[in-house]
Amino acid sequence: MIHFFHVRLHNTLIFTLALSLLLGLSGTALAQTQSSEQNAVATNLPNQLPEPIQHLKSKGLDIVREFHVGASITGWVVSYEGNDTLVYTTTDGEFLINGVLLDAQGNDLTEEHQKSWLPKPNWEDLATSYFITEKNRVENQADAPKSTIYMFFDANCPFCHLSWLALQPYRDAGLEVRWIPVAYLKPDSRDKAAALLSTSPNQQAKLLEQSMQAFGENPSDMGKAADDKDKMQLQANMSLMQAFGINGTPGWVWLNEAGDLQTHSGMLRLPKLPSITGLPAQKHTEPTLMRFR
């Protein structure tokens, strides 16, 4: 399965299935090439597209660009309903590869090509993710600073728990935190995330708080078995996290004073929080946070 890195991701898995159906493939193809040209420059689309690419175009996919991979493979960026992905054709134009491309040493070329050729996510893309909002706790909302950050987290991640503790005083100062669940650390991470996502929106923040306060335990409210919808949402969130280049949880995403998007993987030291939140430094009394001063 291709791990997509573009992030208009509400329909990511649907796009994967749709593409497979359009291609008429019964499975994912695997190819090997001797080398990849990582510094290849995208060329203009040729006047005569290979027959498999023409087939995609006739089915409603946009052909965005081509790029060369060694001497025997051509890569293509194709788009369907706002979602981009990669496919490959052989130089003779007879075969299309819809899946992971490996070189002779077993290196995943597709991952590198995704980073090089697919559009990068931006701040607005985060709003399309499946997240849980912890609103600021300023009594007079009209006076509340406009400060928002996004946090990728796994319900079993101890440093996510510590980050949650560290951010609570900033909610009192006007911070809104949007928590984006992913699931990869433990077998029950997916079920815990599914419980949060499937809870009614007005109860999600409360359940998140309960789970953070009871971190390390297994509350019954966090034991929902993930269904297909939950799995789709979590896959979309994970793809988004990877698209930002965040390689572990907690994953922080924020805008700096200049409005530039910033990211960080892992627990932050407490003195960093004012610049990230855009708020004055807040006092922390939680003993478990003292080592991060």
N, C-alpha and C positions, 0 to 999 in steps of 0.2 A: 504494500500500500504506500502511495506517495504521502509524505508528510508535508502538507501544504503550508506555505509561509505567508501567503497574502491574506489579508484579513478583512474582507467583507464576509464574515464567517458564519452568519446565521445558517447558510445553506451549504456549508463546506462538504459535509458528508453526502448530501443530496447530489451535489455537483460531481463527486467522485463516482457515485452510482450512475448518474446520468451519462457521464462521459463514457463509462464502460459499456453502457447500452448503445450509445451512439456509435461506438467503435465496433460493436458486434463481437467483442472479445469474450472468450470463455474463461480467461484467467489473466493474471499479470505476467507480462513478458519480462524476461531478464536478458540483458546483453552485456557483453564485455568488449572494451576497447583497450588498446595498448596505452593510450595517454589521453589526457584532457588538456585543452588549451584554455587555461583559466583566464588569460588576458585577451581572449578573443573579443573582437569588436562586432557588435550586431550589424548585420548588413541589411540593405533594403530588401524587401520581399521580392523574390524572383517573379518574372512574368508568368512562368509556368510552375505552379505548385505541384509537388509530388501527389500522386493519386490519393493516398490516405489523408493528406492534409486538405485536398479539395473536398474529400468526403466530409470531413469535419466542418468545413466552411459551408457546404450545402445543407448541413444539419443545423445551422444557426450559430456556430461558434465563430468568434472573431480571431483572426490570425494576427497576432501583435507583432512578432518579430521572429527571425531565425538567428541561430548562432552555430558555429562549427565546433565539433568535438572530435579532435583527431582527424583522420582521413576518411573514416568509414561511417561516421554518424553525424547527423545534423539535428540540433535541438530546436524546438519551437515553443514559444510562449503563446498559449491559446487562452481565450477568455470566454466564459459563458455566464451570462446574467451577472456580470460584475465580479466574478471569481476567476482568478488567473491560475494556471498550472502549466506544467511542462510535459511535453511528449517528445519523442524522438523518431526520426526516420533513418533508414539505411540510405547510403549514398545513391544506390540504384533506384530508390523511391518505391521499392516493392513492399517494404515492411514498416509498420509503425509499432513503437514500443511505448506502452502505457504503464509505467512503473519505475522501479529503481534501476538505475544504470550503474553497473560496477565496472572498474577497470580490471586488468589482469591480476592485480595484487589484491583484489577484493575491496578496494576503496569505494566508498559511496560518492559517485560523481554527482548524483542528483541533488544531494544536500548542498554541495558547493554551487551548483548551477542555480538552485533556488535563491541562495544568498546573492548571487551575482546578477540574476536576470529578473526576478520577480519584484514587484513594487514593495517598498518598505512601508510598514504601518505608521500611522500618525496618531496624534492625540484623539482626534475624532473617532478613529477606529475603535478605541477603547469603549466608547458608548454603545457599540454593537455587541459587546461581549455579554456574558451571563454573569452578573455580579450582584452582590448583596450590599446595600447601602447602610452605613452607619452615619446618620446625620450629625451635624454639629449640635452641641447642647447649649448654645447661647440662648438665653431666655427671650430676648428681643431679637427676633430673626431679622428685622429690618436693619439692625446694627451689626449683624454677623459678617465677618470678613468672608470674601469669596475665596476659599481655599479648599482645593480638592486634590487628593492623590488616589492612585489605584495601587492595589496590593494583590499580587498573585500569591495564593497560599494553598497548602495541603493541610487538611484537618489534623493530620498526624505529625506535622512539622513543629518541633519544639521552638525553633527560632521564629516561626510565625506567631506562636503564642506569646513569645517575648516582645515581638514587634507590636502585637495587639496591646499588650500592657503599656508599652512605651508611648503609644499614640493616644491613649485615652485622655490624658490631661490636655492634649491639643484639641480634642473635640470640645472641651470646655471653653477653649479660646477661639473656636470658630472653624475647626477643621471638619470636612466631610471625607470619610474614607469609604472607598468602593472596593470591596473585597471580591476578587475573581477566583473562584475555587478551581483547582486542578487536582488530579488524583494519580499519584505514582509511587508514593513512599511505601505504603503497606496495602495488603489485600483489601482491607476494609475502608481505605481512603475513598474509593469510589462511592460506596454506600453512604458514607458520612456526607460527602459532597452532594450526593443525590438528595439526601434528606433536607439539606439547606436549600437547594434549588427548587425543590418541589413544594416547599412550604409556602403558604400564602404570603404575598409581598409584605403585608403589614406585620407579619410575624417573623420574617427572616432575620432581621437584626437581633431580635430577642433570642432566637435559637442560636445564632452565632455567638452572642454574648454568653449564653449558658454553656455552650461547648467550649469556649475559651476558658471560662472560669473553672470548668470541670476537666481541664486538659489532662490527658493521661488516663482518664476513666472512660467507660463505655456507656454513656447514658442511652436509655432505650429510645429516646426521640431521634437519635442519630443512626438508627439501624435500618433505614429504608433500603430495600433492594433496588438497584438502579435499573430503570427500564430503558428502552431504546431512545426515548427523548432525552433522558438524563445523560446517556452515553454520548449522544450527538453534541449536547451542550458542553460537556466536559472536553470532548475532542476539539471542539472549536476554541475553547479557552486555552487548551494546551498548545494548539497551533499558534494562537496569538502570542502566548508567552515565548515560544520559540522564535516567532517572527521578530520580536523585539531583541532577540539575542540574550534573553535571560535564561541562564542555565541551571537555576535552582530556586527553591523557595526559602524565605520570602523574596518575592520579586517586586521591587519598588518602581513606579513610574510617576513622574511629576514634571511640571514645567518650572524652569528657573525664572529668575527675575526678568530675563530678556525674552521669555516666552519660548525658549528652546526646550525640547523634550529631553528628559534625562532618565536613565535607568540605573538600577543597582541590584545585584543578587546577593542575598544574605542579610544578616542582622547588621544594623548600623549602630555606630556609637551615638550616644544621646546628644552630644554637642552638635551633631550634624542635622538634627531635626528642625531647628529654626530655619535654616536656609532651605530645607526641602519643603517645609510646610508654608513658609512665608509668614510665620507667626513668631511672636516673642518666645523665648525659652521658657519652658514650663518646669515646675518642680516635680521630681519623681521621688516617691517614698517607698516604692516596691523593692524589697531587699534583693530579689532575683535580678534586678536591673543594675545593681551597683557596679558590677564588673564592666559595664558598658559606658561608664562615665568618662 
